[in-house]
Amino acid sequence: MSLRCKSLIIICLTLVGLVAMLYLVSRKVLLRSFGELEQRAVWKEVRRVLSVLSDELSTLDEIAYDWAAWDDTYKFIEDANEDYIRSNLTDETFTGLRLNLMLFIHSSGRVVFGKAFDLLDDEEVPVPQSVQEHLRKGSLLRHPDTESRLTGILLLPEGPMLVASRPILTSKDRGPIRGTLIMGRYLDSSEVEHISSTTRLSVVLRRCDEPRMPMDLRVVMSSLSDGKPVVVRPIDEDLVAGYALLRDIYGNPALVLRVDVPRDIYRHGKATIYYFILSSVTIGVIFGLVMLSLLERHILSRLVNLRRDVTSIGGDPSSRLRVKGKDEISDLAEDINRMLESLERTRKALIEGEERFRTVTERALAGVYIIQDGKFRYVNPALAEMFGYTQEELIDRLGPLELTHPDDRPLVAKNIRRRLEGKVESVHYTFRGLCKDGRTIYCEALGRHTEYKGESAIIGTLLDITKRVQAEEEVKLRMRQLSALVRASQNMVSSLELDLVLEDIVSLAGQLTGSEYSGVVLVDESGRTVQSFENLKGVPPLRDRIRDEGVTSWVVRTRRMVVVDDIGKDGSIEPPLEEGAPRKANPSLVMAGIRSLVGLPLVVKGRLLGVLYLHSSRPKAFQGQLSLLTAFANQAAIAVENARLYGQLRRIMEAVPDGVLVLDSKLRLSMANSRALEFLPLLTDSRIGDVLSKLGGRAVRELLEFPPDGMPRHELVVQDRTFEVEARRVEVGPEQVGWVMVLHDATREKEVQRRMELQGRLAAVGQLAAGIAHDFNNILQIIIGRAELLRYQPDLSDKLRPDIEAIREQGQKAARLVRQILDFSRKSISVQGPLDLKPFVKETLKMLQRVLPENIDMDVEAPDDGYWVRADPTQMEQVLTNLVVNARDAMPHGGRLKVGLYRRSLEGKPPFPGMTSGDWIVVEVSDTGVGIPPEARPHIFEPFFTTKGPDRGTGLGLAQVYGIVEQHGGFIDFESEVGRGTTFVIYLPAIRGEGTRTRKAEEEFPRGRGEKILVVEDDDTVLKIIREMLTSLGYSVLTATNGREALEVFERYRKEIKLVLSDIVMPKMGGKELLGSLRRIDPEVKLAFISGYLLGEAIPEGTVGWIQKPVQVQELAKFVHRVLNVPPPGAHLRT
């Protein structure tokens, strides 16, 4: 397109744009202003119509006022005289006043006179019924004072009506108000025409309740309000309408007023805009023509001449343009002349450069090429020689992809395309080239995008880097081998599991040497295969392929390396091995395609551990790697030896019954046996591999030192378990130090030690208690005996009898206390026999139910029958009583008491020291009480120790239970938790059932017949009491204070004495010596012992029985009667 056309188009487009912009602005600004003027004019016209309508109402109101404030009307409303009607309320009056309705209504609400008139037909019509309904509402009749008035619109079914209501007064406007005068005029079409003619406007009135109201009125109604009384809207290009809402006398919307006004102002505005645009277009066209003429004369013609001159130059840069004038066009001509001079110089330089380029490229050692359209457009001799071609064979005949290895062609094509498309300016990369003779060489290409003969091309250089790549690959291989050797050493020593070590050796051997298959076989000291691992598939396992005449056996015997460079299809080995070595490879390897192999002995400190094999499907695959392979085999042998030693260490650690932890120099937990892994969750959150900082709440550094106070080991108490910790320093290198820590669970040992200490302490207390009990028994014998004698005195006064009975009862209470002490010290007499605990316990608990409050539930659990033990029923009853009473006291607010019977068969280590394996009966008494405080538990079985308050116990109950259980060969322990309750557990030896024991019936109170009895007692007071008690029973009594004196008395009355009743411990001669002496005198002498000690099975042979102090009269009577009636030496009897 020429500059003239372009200039013309620009001027036309500018003119059109300017006119369009003026048009839009004028319509936006001017036309809107005319529209606003139009709206204001219409608004005024609507207000004028409303004013006319208001004048009509005012006129109607004035007429109503004239008639209502008239003495004749004032009188008429009272008497309704006909003269007033005939003279005033005629049809002419309605026609003249343009009235359609007149109503005279009395103040009482009675219509005095009413008349309706049709002005169109000029005749009287009935008063509309709807008017009566409005009268009943009362609004038209409500006039509070003489100045009151009411005008407005009344919406009737017959049509809208203008009404005026006035109070009926005298002609002087005085009252009282006698009634109301209402006048009405229909706002019908004639009235609307009257308003239109008055205002000279088109007026339309429509009811608001009209069902078929035009759409424009219905839309406008929603917009009209008290704040917006008038709405103006255009109807079409010729008319604009103003709308107003008329309300009735009740304030409700009644009529919509529409006033149509011609759009003269709008039309004038549009005409003004049209003439403005037309004038603007005319001026623009004239201006455009002037501008185009000026451009043609001063610019366009000169440019055409300049173009013609440039064209005439052609390809000769030595030509020059003519320059006229001094402006931008002349400056352009001068610039073109300077450019021609520059082109002339550049042309000469290009010719000289091309000559130099050809000289350089032809003699360059590197290959130079130009590629265009997928072909070589130029190659220098060096590039042609590099690939074995001549220049003529390459230029315009072959392309770069034909000289590229097939695998690298996508790379070369991609780089050529990127440069030709302009994505990159230059690129530098390497690829594999394909020579004419089929050789593969490595090439380094450097090229960039250029233009050759006016078209896009690529120019670049090419270097043959085959030797450099081979050297780099050799270096990389050596570095990879060294790195793999170091990594292999680290990996192999990082794992200590033998299976994992063998797997790592096989994997790393392939990475290190590039072999496809590897394997390891381990042998024992005799050379027998013990374990193997390999990754060679499709052949029998390595350990099954070993032959006596094979390579493995030869390596094991000689401990020398085997290198096979090539294995023939028939299994032949090249080069042949030395004398005595195999001549053929294993057939399984030949079938697997193995062409070369290496066998390396694994030796540590002169001991052969096994053989490492490397296999390859390539011949001579391991040439030049023997030193590397030897180093790797040495590392592999060390790793195997470490794993083997680790396995031995692991087995030793697992055999240790205690927990064993191994820590490194940084206290990292590196190893632990299964016993230690069992303890660790109780002592720490650390696991294998974590740094162990705390153990059982104590710092590990503290546990590594020797314990203080000469203790052999540290003690850790965690969750009621006691651990003894002992650590030893281990040096694993010149600078590294590790630790071995032993964890011994001493919980059971501590418990056994505690029980043994408790038993020792209780035994010592028991010995002391037994000695004290003997002295108390002598004293109590005197008290109880004297009270018994006084009690049976016939002349005892009634006043003294209660006191004597109280002395006797307190003495017996003290005797029971001494019995508890003796039970604890196991010095009491226990008559044991077969006893089934199940019925016994149920019977006893039934009796004890009386001492339990109602808020304590008691259960018995005995899942089986026949819980047989050898026991004293009386003592067992005492045990249950004491435990049940203690449980009751521990549950002051109620709870649950449970007694259970179970069988236990103990094997291995028993729960108590001194306890033997076998069958045991377990008695459990548990409660849900307050529990035993921890500080009281070590003393719970000690006599006189109690956790109860004052006057609530002697502290002997559990001590007595402990003594009775021990006396029965049993064991007792307890478990308690504060706030949860306590459980006492008793173990008694089980026996086979032998029938139940029954107690003999009570015998009668026997008396003597004067039999002579010798009583021997060193305590005069006790001797006197016993003598009196026997005398009261009808016996003749002789006395002696020691054994020697008793011998003298016995010698004197030998034939008369029927029984000797002697104490045990006496001065000069005790009871045992006395028995021996008497037996020598009379072998059939009857001797019984009476003592404050508990004799039990320690009674000397030859006695007829024994009785324990203190003794009561009835008890003594039964005992003496029995021993007098048994043959000597008699059985041991107990009362």
KOLBA-926370 format. One record per residue (C-alpha): x, y, z. Coordinates in steps of 0.1 Angstrom, whole numbers, plus 2048, in hexadecimal, padded with zeros to 3 digits. Example, Ala and Ser with C-alpha at 12.3 -4.5 7.8 and 13.67 -1.06 7.14 Angstrom:
BEGIN
87B7D384E/8897F5847/
//
This chain:
BEGIN
800800800/80E8227F6/81483F80E/7F98537FD/7DF838804/7EB834828/7E985A82D/7C685B81F/7BA83E834/7C984E854/7B887084D/79785F846/799849865/7A286787A/78587B86C/76C85E872/779859895/77687E89D/752880890/7498608A3/75886F8C3/7468908BE/72587D8B8/7298688D7/7328868ED/71689B8E0/6FD87F8E6/70B879908/70C89D913/6F58B28FD/6D98998F9/6D989191F/6D68B7926/6B98BA90E/6A989B91F/6AD8AC942/69C8CB934/6808B6926/67B8A4948/6798C695A/6608D3941/64A8B4944/64C8B596A/63F8D9969/6228CF952/6198B296A/6198CB987/6048E2973/5EA8C796D/5EB8BE992/5E68E399A/5C78E4983/5B98C5994/5C08D69B6/5AD8F59AA/5908DF9A1/58F8D29C4/5928F59D3/5759019BD/5618E39C8/56A8EB9EC/56090F9E9/53E9059DB/5398ED9F8/543908A10/529921A01/50D908A05/5188FAA27/51D91CA39/4F9928A31/4DD92DA49/4C491DA31/4D98FEA30/4DF8FFA55/4B98FFA59/4B38E5A3E/4C98CCA4F/4B18CCA6C/48E8CEA5C/4958C2A39/47B8DAA2B/4708D5A07/4738FA9FE/4998F8A01/49A8DA9EB/4838E99D0/49490A9CF/4B98FF9D3/4BE8DB9CB/4B28DB9A7/4C28CB988/4CD8ED97D/4E28F199D/4F48D0995/4F98DA970/5058FD979/51D8F2994/5288D3980/5208BD99E/51889899D/5108939C2/5028A79E0/4FC898A02/4EE8A9A21/4F6894A3F/4EA89BA62/50389BA7F/4F287BA8B/4FC86AA6B/4DA86BA5B/4DA875A36/4C1892A34/4C4896A0E/4D88869F3/4D888A9CE/4EE87D9B2/4ED88C98F/4FA88096D/50889F95B/50D88D93A/4E8881938/4DB89F94C/4C688A963/4C4880988/4D285E991/4D284A9B1/4EC8529CB/5088379C7/50781C9E2/52D81E9E5/5298429F2/515834A10/53281CA18/54A83AA1A/53284CA30/53182FA48/557832A4B/552855A59/570867A4A/55987DA34/544887A52/55F88EA6B/5628B4A71/5718BCA93/56C8E2A90/55B8FCA7A/57B902A66/57D8DDA5C/57C8D3A37/5838B4A23/58A8B29FE/5998979E8/59287A9D2/57985F9DA/57F83E9C7/55C8309BF/5528139A9/54182B992/56183F98E/5788569A1/5668759B0/5738969BD/56289C9DE/5608B99F7/5528B6A1A/5498D4A30/5388D7A52/5158E7A50/516909A62/50492AA64/50B945A4B/522954A64/537934A66/52A92BA88/51F90BA97/5178F5AA6/51D8DEA88/4FC8CFA7E/5098B8A63/51E8B4A44/51A8BFA20/52C8A9A06/52F8B39E2/53E89D9C7/54889F9A3/55288198E/575882980/569873960/57487893C/562899939/5748A6957/59589994A/58E8AA929/5868CA93C/5A88C794D/5B98C092C/5A98DE91B/5B28F3938/5D78E8938/5D98E1912/5E98C091A/5E089C914/5D5890937/5CD86C940/5C0860962/5BE83A96A/5B382998A/5CE81899E/5B87F99A3/5B07F697E/5B87D2974/5C17DA950/5D77F8956/5F07FF93A/6137F1940/624813941/60D81F95D/6127FE971/63880296F/637826979/62181F997/63D80D9A9/65482B9A4/63C8469B1/63E84F9D6/63C86C9ED/6628729E7/65D8709C2/63B87E9BA/641882994/65186A97C/65A874958/65F85993D/66185C917/646849904/65584B8E1/6698638CC/64C87C8CC/63C87A8EE/64887B912/63187492F/631880953/62086B96E/612874990/6008609AB/5DF86E9B9/5D48619DB/5B08609E8/5A3870A08/5B0852A1C/5D4857A0F/5D38389FA/5DE8379D5/5C083E9C0/5C884B99D/5E784D986/5EA86D972/5FC86D951/60488D93E/61088991A/6278A590E/6368A88EB/65D8A38EA/6658C58D9/6848CA8EF/6928A78E7/68C8AC8C1/69D8CE8C2/6BB8BE8D4/6BF8A28BA/6BD8BC89E/6D88D08AE/6EF8B28B1/6E98A888D/6F38CB880/7118CB897/71D8A9889/7178B3865/72B8D3869/7478BF87A/7498A685D/74A8C2843/7668D3855/7798B3859/7778AA834/7848CC82A/7A08C9843/7A98A6837/7AB8B1813/7C28CE81C/7D98B6831/7DB89D815/7E58B87FC/8008C5812/80E8A2819/80F89A7F4/8228B97EB/83C8BA808/841895812/83187A7FC/83F8867DB/8638897E9/8618667F8/8568587D6/8748697C5/88B85B7E1/87E8387DB/88383B7B6/8A78457BB/8AE8297D4/8A08107BB/8B681D7A0/8D58157B4/8CF7EE7B2/8EC7D97C0/9077F37BB/9108017DD/92781A7CC/90982F7C0/8FC84E7D3/8DA8607D8/8D28847D0/8CC8997EF/8B48B77EE/8A88CD80B/8AF8CD830/8968B7841/89089384D/88D886829/8AE89681F/8BE88783F/8B0865834/8C1869812/8E2871822/8DE85383A/8D883C81C/8F884A80B/90C84382B/8FD82082D/90781A808/92B824811/92A80C82F/91C7F0819/9387F6800/9527F281B/9407D382A/93F7C3808/9647C6803/96A7B8827/95379A820/967791801/987793815/978780833/96A76481D/98D75F80F/99C75E832/98074683F/98672E823/9AC72F82A/9A772884F/98D70D84C/99F6FA831/9BE6F8847/9AC6F4869/9B26D587E/98E6D688B/9716CE875/95D6EB868/93A6E8859/91C6FB84C/8FA6E984D/8DC6F583A/8BC6E3831/8C96C3842/8E86C082C/90C6CA830/9116E981A/9366EB823/94F6D5836/9746DB839/98D6BF832/9936B8858/96E6AF85D/96D69983E/98C687849/97E68386C/96266D85F/97565D843/96466F826/96F68880B/9616AB80A/94F6A37EA/93E6847FA/93069A816/9276BD807/9036BE7FA/9006987FD/90068E822/8F269E840/8FD69F865/8E5684870/8F466B858/91666F86A/90566B88D/90264B8A1/8DD6408A0/8D96438C6/8E56688C5/8D26738A6/8B46818BB/8CD6978CE/8DE6A58AF/8BC6AB89D/8AE6BD8BB/8CD6D58BE/8CC6DC898/8A66E489A/8AA6FA8B9/8C47108A7/8B1712887/89171C899/8A47378AC/89E7288CF/8C372A8D6/8DF73D8C4/8FA7238C9/8FE7018D9/91B6EB8E5/9176C68EA/9276A48E4/91A6868D0/9266668C1/92F66789C/92D64B882/94B64886B/94A63B847/95B61B852/94261586E/95862288B/9486368A7/95A6568B2/95166F8CC/94C6938BF/9496B58CF/9336CD8BB/9326F38BF/91B7068A7/9057248A3/8E973188D/8F374586E/8E974E84B/8F973E82D/8F174B80A/8D475E818/8C474182A/8C473384D/8E171B855/8F770E870/91D713871/93370188A/9526ED893/9566C889B/9726B88B0/97A6938B3/97C68D8D9/97D6678D8/99F6648E9/99567E903/97466C90A/98664A90E/99F65A926/98366A93A/97064893B/990637947/994651962/96F64F96B/97162A96D/98F62B985/97E64699A/95E63299A/9706139A4/9836259C0/9636369CB/9506159CA/96D6049DD/96B61E9F8/94561D9F8/9465F79F8/95D5F8A16/94560FA29/9265FCA1F/9345DAA27/9405E4A4A/9205F8A51/90C5D8A53/9145BCA6A/8F95A3A60/90B588A4C/8EF583A32/8EE5A9A2C/9145AAA29/91458FA0F/8F95A09FB/90C5C19FD/92C5B09F1/91B5A19D3/9095C29CA/9285D89CF/93F5C09BB/9295C599C/9295EB9A0/94F5EB9A6/95A5D6989/93D5D7970/9375B2972/9145A696C/91458A986/9255859A7/92556C9C3/9345639E5/9395419F4/94453DA19/95651EA26/960511A48/982508A54/9804E6A42/9774F7A21/9534EBA22/939503A14/924513A2F/912530A1E/9105419FC/8FF55E9EA/8FF5699C5/8EA57B9AB/8EF56398E/8CD557983/8C3538970/8DE52197F/8E050A99D/8EA51C9BE/90F5239C2/91450B9DF/9044EF9CA/91B4F69AC/93B4F19BF/94F4D39B3/96E4C29C1/9804C99A1/9714EB99C/97E50F99F/9705149C2/9814F69D0/9A24FF9C0/9A05239CE/9985159F1/9B64FD9EF/9CF5169E1/9C15379EF/9CB5469CD/9B855D9B5/9A954E995/9A5564976/993556957/99356D939/97E558922/968539926/962526906/9415168FC/94F4F5906/95A503929/97E506920/991520934/9A853A924/9C354092E/9C851D93D/9CD51D962/9ED50F972/9F34EB97A/9D94DB990/9BE4F5989/99E4ED976/99F4EC950/97A4F294A/960509959/9404FD96A/9274F3950/90C508961/92152895B/92551E936/90051A933/8FA53C944/91054D92A/92D556941/94D55F92C/96556B948/96856896D/97E57098B/98055B9AB/98F56E9CA/99755D9EB/98956FA0A/9A556DA24/9A857EA46/9C7579A5B/9D055AA48/9AE54AA4C/99A542A2D/97554EA30/969547A0C/96B5509E7/95E56F9D5/9535699B1/94F583995/93E577974/93A589953/92A581932/947594921/96958491C/98759592C/96F5AA941/9875AC95F/9A75B594F/9BA5D1960/9A55CE980/9B85B4994/9C65CD9AD/9A35DC9B2/9945BA9B6/9AE5AF9CF/9A75CE9E4/9825C99E3/9865A49EC/99B5AEA0B/97F5C7A16/9655ACA10/978593A25/97A5ACA41/9555B3A3F/94D58EA40/963589A5E/9535A6A70/931599A69/93B576A74/949584A95/92A59AA99/91557BA96/92956AAB1/926589AC7/90158AAC1/8FD566ACB/91256BAEA/8FD58AAF3/8DC578AEE/8E955CB05/8EE575B21/8D0575B38/8D459AB3F/8CE5B7B27/8ED5C3B15/8F15E5B04/90E5EFAEE/915615AEB/92E626AD4/944644ADE/92765CAD9/910646AEF/8FC63BAD0/8EA61BAD6/8F9604ABC/8F05E1AC9/8D95D0AE2/8CF5ACAE9/8AB5A2AEB/8AA5A4B12/8B65C8B10/89C5D0AF5/8825C3B0D/88E5DBB28/8945FAB12/86F606B10/86E607B36/88E61BB39/890632B1C/88063EAFB/8A0639AE8/8A361DACE/8BF60CABB/8D3628AA9/8C8643AC1/8DF656AD9/8D8648AFC/8D8666B14/8C265AB30/8BA638B3E/89F633B59/89E659B5E/8C465BB65/8DF669B4F/8F264EB3C/913660B43/90C65BB68/905636B63/926631B51/93A63BB70/93F624B8E/922626BA6/92763ABC7/92962CBEA/93B60DBDF/91C5FEBCF/9245E4BB5/90A5F0B9C/8F360DB95/8CE607B9D/8B0614B88/88D610B96/872614B7B/84E60AB7E/8545F4B9D/8705E2B8B/8955E4B96/8B15E3B7D/8D65E0B85/8EC5F2B6C/9115EBB67/9265FBB4B/9495F2B3E/95F607B27/96A5F7B06/985604AF0/97D5FEACB/99A612ABD/9B7629AC6/99F647AC9/97C637ACC/96D62BAEC/94C617AEF/93860AB0C/9285E9B15/90B5EDB2E/8FB5D0B40/8D75D3B4C/8CD5BAB67/8A95B7B71/8AD5B4B97/8885B8B9F/883594BAA/8A4593BBC/89C5B3BCF/87A5A5BD8/88A584BE4/8A3598BF8/8885ADC07/87458FC11/89357EC20/89B59DC34/87759FC3F/87857AC49/89857FC5D/88A59EC6E/86958DC76/87C56EC83/890583C9A/870594CA7/860572CAA/87C565CC0/879583CD7/853580CD7/85455CCE1/86B563CFF/85457FD0A/835569D06/84354FD1F/846569D3A/824577D33/814554D34/82254FD57/813570D63/7F2569D51/7F1546D61/7F0557D83/7D6571D79/7BF559D66/7C453CD7F/7BC552D9D/79D560D8C/79253DD83/796531DA7/78354FDB4/76854AD9A/760527DA7/75F531DCC/73C52BDD8/73E547DF2/74A561DD9/734580DDE/71F58DDC1/7305AEDC4/7535A0DBC/748587DA1/7475A1D85/7695ADD8E/777589D8E/767582D6D/7765A2D5E/798598D6A/793576D5B/788584D39/7A559DD37/7BD581D3F/7AF56BD24/7B1589D0C/7D658DD15/7DB568D10/7CC56BCED/7E5588CE6/801572CF1/7F4556CDA/7F656ECBD/81A576CC6/821551CC7/81054BCA6/825566C96/845556CA4/839534C99/83B527CBC/81651FCC0/80A4FBCBE/7FB4F3C9C/7E74D3C99/7E74CFC73/7D44B6C5E/7C44B3C3C/7AC4D0C36/7974D9C17/7984FFC16/779504C00/75E4F9C19/773506C35/777529C26/75252BC1E/748521C41/761539C51/756556C3B/73154FC43/73A554C67/74F573C5F/732582C4B/72558FC6D/7435A6C72/73F5B6C50/7295D5C4A/70E5D4C2F/7215EAC17/73C5D0C12/7365B4BF9/748594BFF/74E57ABE3/75F558BE4/77054BBC4/77A526BC3/776519BA0/77F4F4BA9/7784DCBC5/7914CDBDE/7AA4E7BE9/7BC4D0C02/7D84DBC19/7E64D0C3A/7DB4EAC53/7CF4F2C75/7AA4FDC71/7AB514C8F/7CA526C83/7BC528C5F/79C537C6D/7B2550C7F/7C4559C5F/7A355FC4C/795573C69/7B358AC6B/7B4590C45/78E596C42/78E5AEC60/7AB5C1C51/7995C3C30/77A5D0C41/78E5EBC53/79D5F5C32/77B5FCC22/76A615C3A/752620C1E/74A5FDC11/7585E9BF4/75E5C6BE8/7715AABFB/77B58BBE7/78956ABF3/797554BD8/7A4530BD8/7BB525BBB/7D350ABB2/7F6512BA6/8104FAB98/83250AB9B/84F502B85/870512B81/878530B97/85E534BB2/850555BBE/85E552BE1/881549BEE/882527BFD/86251DBEA/8634FCBD8/8534F2BB7/8334DEBB8/80E4E3BBE/8024FFBD5/7E150CBE1/7DD531BDE/7C7545BF5/7C0569BEA/7AE583C00/7A95A4BED/7965C4BF5/78F5E5BE4/7995FAC02/7B1616C08/7D1601C01/7F1600C15/80961EC13/82B617C03/83D621C23/82A608C38/82E5E9C21/8505DEC2E/8435DCC52/8205CDC4B/8285ABC5B/83B5B9C79/82A5B4C9B/81A5D3CAB/81C5E6C8A/7FB5F4C7E/7EE60FC67/7CD611C7A/7C662CC94/7C9629CBA/7B360FCCB/7AB5FFCA9/7C45E2CA9/7E25D3CBA/7F75CFC9A/7F95A9C9F/7DF59EC85/7F559BC67/813591C7C/7FE573C89/7F356BC65/81856CC59/822554C75/80653BC6F/80D53AC4A/832534C50/829519C6A/815508C4F/832508C37/822523C22/82B545C14/818566C15/81B586C02/8055A4BF8/7FF5BDBDC/7F15DFBE4/7E95FFBD1/7DF61EBE5/7BB626BDD/7B5605BCB/7B75EABE5/7CD5CEBF2/7D05A9BEA/7E1590C02/7ED570BF2/7F4550C06/805532BF8/7FF511C0A/80D4EFC00/7F24DABEF/7EC4B6BF9/7D549ABED/7B2499BFD/7B0484C1C/78E48CC2A/7824A8C40/78B4ADC64/7714B1C7E/7744C0CA0/76C4AACBE/74E4B2CD2/7534C5CF2/75A4AED0F/74A4B2D32/75C4C4D4E/76F4A7D5F/77A4A6D84/793491D97/78F476DB1/7AB47FDC8/7C7474DB0/7E9481DBC/7FA499DA4/81D4A7DA7/8204CBD9A/8434D8D93/8464FED8E/862516D97/84A534D9A/83A532DBD/81C547DB3/815532D94/81B512DA8/80251DDC2/7E7526DA8/7EB504D96/7E94F1DB7/7C9503DC1/7BA4FDD9E/7C14D7DA0/7B64D5DC4/7954E6DBA/7914CBD9F/7944AFDB9/7B84A6DB6/7D24A1DD1/7F04B8DC9/8154B5DD2/82D4D2DC9/8514D7DC1/8644F6DB5/87F4E5D9F/8884C4D90/89E4B8DAD/8844BFDC7/86A4ADDB1/88048EDB0/88148DDD6/85B491DD8/856476DBD/86D45EDD0/858464DEF/835460DDE/83F44BDC0/822432DC3/80844CDCA/810466DAF/7FB461D90/80847FD7C/825497D7C/81C4BAD6E/83D4CDD69/84A4EDD5A/8654ECD40/87E507D4A/887505D6F/8A750BD84/8BE4EED8F/8AB4D5D79/8944DCD5D/8764C9D51/8884B4D36/8A24A8D4F/8874A1D68/87548BD4E/894477D48/89B472D6D/877467D74/87744ED57/89643ED66/88443BD87/863431D78/86142AD53/83B42CD53/83944ED65/820466D55/82F489D51/81E4A6D40/82D4C9D3A/81C4EAD42/830508D34/82E52BD27/842521D08/833510CEA/8424EDCE8/8314DECCA/8464C3CBB/8624CACD3/8514B6CEF/86A49CCFC/861478CF6/851467D14/839482D1E/81347ED1D/80C4A1D11/8104C6D18/7FA4E4D20/803508D1B/800524D34/7EB536D3D/7D251AD43/7AE51CD4F/79D505D68/7874F4D4E/7A44F0D36/7BB4E2D51/79F4C9D5C/79B4BBD39/7C14B8D34/7C84A6D55/7AA48FD50/7B8485D2D/7DC47ED37/7D146AD55/7BD453D3E/7D744BD24/7F2430D27/81543CD2C/82944BD1C/809458D0A/80346CCEA/809491CE7/7E94A3CEF/7DF4C7CEA/7C44DACFC/
//
